[in-house]
């Protein structure tokens, strides 16, 4: 029995899977934690 592959449908399905993984990666991405000197910031407000 011959098997035909539906290439267009496969491409559309893969595109949806890829966008879903990209969205999940963006949601799970954490911002870079920077070392912040709180005392230095307080001093700068006192000067102003």
C-alpha positions as a printed NumPy array, in Angstrom:
array([[ 0.   ,  0.   ,  0.   ],
       [ 1.389,  3.393, -1.021],
       [ 1.683,  6.126,  1.613],
       [ 1.445,  9.785,  0.658],
       [ 2.634, 12.545,  2.96 ],
       [ 0.622, 15.731,  3.246],
       [ 3.528, 18.158,  3.111],
       [ 1.504, 21.366,  3.356],
       [-0.414, 20.126,  6.391],
       [ 2.82 , 18.945,  8.032],
       [ 4.452, 22.335,  7.452],
       [ 1.468, 24.131,  9.019],
       [ 1.503, 21.788, 11.998],
       [ 5.242, 22.273, 12.572],
       [ 4.838, 26.043, 12.345],
       [ 2.254, 25.951, 15.141],
       [ 4.51 , 23.774, 17.278],
       [ 7.458, 26.111, 16.771],
       [ 5.468, 29.219, 17.68 ],
       [ 4.166, 27.48 , 20.802],
       [ 7.685, 26.58 , 21.967],
       [ 8.906, 30.126, 21.289],
       [ 6.012, 31.577, 23.31 ],
       [ 6.769, 29.228, 26.216],
       [10.459, 30.142, 26.133],
       [ 9.565, 33.852, 26.22 ],
       [ 7.214, 33.327, 29.166],
       [ 9.823, 31.357, 31.119],
       [12.676, 33.756, 30.36 ],
       [13.969, 35.496, 33.477],
       [15.392, 39.023, 33.376],
       [19.056, 39.519, 34.2  ],
       [19.567, 40.149, 37.918],
       [21.826, 43.138, 38.444],
       [23.692, 43.923, 41.638],
       [22.148, 47.129, 42.951],
       [23.681, 49.157, 45.772],
       [20.66 , 50.357, 47.754],
       [22.666, 52.629, 50.047],
       [24.188, 54.477, 47.095],
       [20.729, 55.119, 45.645],
       [19.486, 56.477, 48.994],
       [22.457, 58.849, 49.167],
       [21.734, 60.155, 45.674],
       [18.157, 61.035, 46.736],
       [19.418, 62.865, 49.82 ],
       [21.696, 65.022, 47.658],
       [18.773, 66.137, 45.498]])
